């Protein structure tokens, strides 16, 4: 069983690819989110990955990296700006 975040990411991608049932891109988002959250958890300030962001005028981003102070306290929604 993989214990390192990169090992877990690669094992998850390999499994997803091996099923032949995933999409070319978005099927790998959960593995990527897990990897980025693992890396971001060791930063100061901590960084959290959010995948599938809404269009804010520049197209649909795959995901974004945010610090916890960018969210409204107790609401889980991003602050403006």
Residue frames as qw, qx, qy, qz and C-alpha x, y, z in Angstrom:
[[0.000, 0.889, 0.458, 0.000, 0.00, 0.00, 0.00],
 [0.408, 0.526, -0.045, 0.745, 1.50, 3.39, -0.99],
 [0.445, -0.649, -0.422, 0.450, 2.36, 5.62, 1.93],
 [0.248, -0.310, 0.121, 0.910, 3.90, 8.65, 0.22],
 [0.404, 0.637, 0.269, -0.598, 1.58, 11.16, -1.47],
 [0.320, 0.559, -0.540, -0.542, 3.32, 10.79, -4.85],
 [0.023, -0.081, 0.992, 0.091, 3.14, 7.00, -4.65],
 [0.318, 0.450, 0.725, -0.412, -0.56, 7.21, -3.83],
 [0.381, 0.656, -0.070, -0.647, -1.13, 9.64, -6.72],
 [0.240, 0.428, -0.763, -0.420, 0.65, 7.39, -9.22],
 [0.118, 0.092, 0.984, -0.093, -1.10, 4.24, -7.95],
 [0.380, 0.552, 0.523, -0.527, -4.50, 5.93, -8.19],
 [0.385, 0.631, -0.308, -0.599, -3.77, 7.21, -11.72],
 [0.095, 0.277, -0.923, -0.250, -2.54, 3.78, -12.76],
 [0.250, 0.284, 0.888, -0.261, -5.66, 2.11, -11.40],
 [0.410, 0.640, 0.247, -0.601, -7.95, 4.66, -13.08],
 [0.314, 0.568, -0.557, -0.518, -6.15, 4.29, -16.40],
 [0.038, -0.162, 0.983, 0.080, -6.14, 0.51, -16.11],
 [0.436, 0.376, 0.699, -0.425, -9.92, 0.34, -15.81],
 [0.176, 0.166, 0.661, 0.710, -10.31, 1.89, -19.26],
 [0.063, -0.710, -0.699, -0.055, -13.49, 3.51, -17.95],
 [0.241, -0.690, -0.199, 0.653, -12.19, 6.98, -17.08],
 [0.408, 0.906, 0.115, 0.009, -12.22, 10.12, -19.17],
 [0.698, 0.445, -0.153, 0.540, -8.96, 11.44, -20.59],
 [0.174, 0.503, -0.296, 0.793, -8.68, 14.25, -18.05],
 [0.461, -0.529, 0.143, -0.698, -11.30, 14.64, -15.36],
 [0.914, -0.234, -0.324, -0.071, -11.09, 11.06, -14.11],
 [0.694, 0.096, -0.387, 0.600, -7.69, 11.95, -12.66],
 [0.122, -0.704, 0.061, -0.697, -8.86, 15.08, -10.79],
 [0.761, -0.620, -0.047, -0.185, -9.49, 13.31, -7.46],
 [0.880, -0.101, -0.075, 0.458, -5.94, 11.91, -7.46],
 [0.389, 0.484, -0.045, 0.782, -4.49, 15.31, -8.36],
 [0.383, -0.750, -0.036, -0.537, -6.55, 17.05, -5.67],
 [0.874, -0.473, -0.078, 0.075, -5.33, 14.57, -3.06],
 [0.755, 0.125, -0.058, 0.641, -1.70, 15.11, -4.11],
 [0.151, 0.594, -0.006, 0.790, -2.00, 18.91, -4.05],
 [0.586, -0.714, -0.077, -0.376, -3.82, 18.90, -0.71],
 [0.897, -0.299, -0.111, 0.306, -1.09, 16.71, 0.75],
 [0.568, 0.250, -0.042, 0.783, 1.62, 19.08, -0.45],
 [0.092, -0.657, -0.093, -0.743, -0.36, 22.17, 0.55],
 [0.716, -0.640, -0.255, -0.114, -0.98, 20.86, 4.04],
 [0.779, -0.257, -0.117, 0.560, 2.72, 21.20, 4.78],
 [0.316, 0.470, 0.082, 0.820, 2.90, 24.84, 3.73],
 [0.225, -0.630, -0.465, 0.580, 2.47, 27.94, 5.90],
 [0.615, 0.007, 0.420, -0.667, -0.15, 29.13, 5.39],
 [0.487, 0.109, 0.865, 0.047, -1.83, 25.84, 4.51],
 [0.333, 0.297, -0.428, -0.786, -3.09, 25.57, 0.94],
 [0.579, 0.244, 0.734, -0.257, -6.21, 23.67, -0.15],
 [0.003, -0.063, 0.709, 0.702, -7.03, 22.59, -3.71],
 [0.535, 0.438, 0.472, -0.548, -10.52, 23.14, -5.09],
 [0.228, 0.009, 0.793, 0.565, -11.30, 21.39, -8.38],
 [0.086, 0.562, 0.758, 0.320, -14.03, 22.28, -10.88],
 [0.086, -0.419, -0.255, 0.867, -14.15, 26.02, -10.30],
 [0.383, 0.759, 0.514, -0.110, -16.90, 28.09, -11.84],
 [0.463, 0.473, 0.267, 0.700, -16.33, 30.45, -14.74],
 [0.236, -0.764, -0.269, 0.537, -15.50, 33.91, -13.42],
 [0.304, 0.893, -0.026, -0.330, -14.99, 35.47, -16.83],
 [0.082, 0.690, -0.668, -0.267, -11.87, 33.71, -18.07],
 [0.656, 0.178, -0.692, -0.242, -13.24, 30.27, -18.87],
 [0.883, -0.407, -0.059, -0.226, -13.57, 27.16, -16.75],
 [0.052, 0.666, -0.717, 0.201, -10.40, 26.56, -14.70],
 [0.692, -0.004, -0.722, -0.004, -9.57, 22.96, -13.84],
 [0.666, -0.565, -0.425, 0.239, -8.88, 23.91, -10.25],
 [0.081, 0.823, -0.195, 0.528, -7.30, 26.42, -7.94],
 [0.615, -0.120, -0.564, 0.537, -5.11, 26.64, -4.87],
 [0.266, -0.776, -0.105, -0.562, -6.36, 28.66, -1.93],
 [0.210, 0.153, -0.700, 0.665, -5.27, 29.49, 1.58],
 [0.226, -0.525, -0.807, 0.149, -7.83, 29.08, 4.32],
 [0.075, -0.517, -0.282, 0.805, -7.97, 32.83, 4.96],
 [0.122, 0.062, -0.503, -0.854, -9.41, 33.26, 1.45],
 [0.312, -0.415, -0.813, -0.264, -12.65, 31.61, 2.59],
 [0.413, -0.567, 0.016, -0.712, -15.46, 33.22, 4.58],
 [0.060, -0.224, 0.844, -0.484, -15.30, 32.03, 8.18],
 [0.421, 0.155, 0.758, -0.474, -17.83, 29.29, 8.82],
 [0.648, 0.523, 0.115, -0.542, -19.27, 29.42, 5.29],
 [0.686, -0.033, 0.647, 0.331, -16.73, 27.68, 3.05],
 [0.518, 0.783, 0.308, 0.154, -17.24, 30.27, 0.32],
 [0.594, 0.127, 0.047, 0.793, -14.48, 32.34, -1.25],
 [0.091, -0.737, -0.206, 0.637, -14.17, 35.98, -0.39],
 [0.516, 0.839, 0.166, 0.034, -14.52, 38.45, -3.25],
 [0.153, 0.908, -0.390, -0.004, -11.28, 39.40, -5.01]]
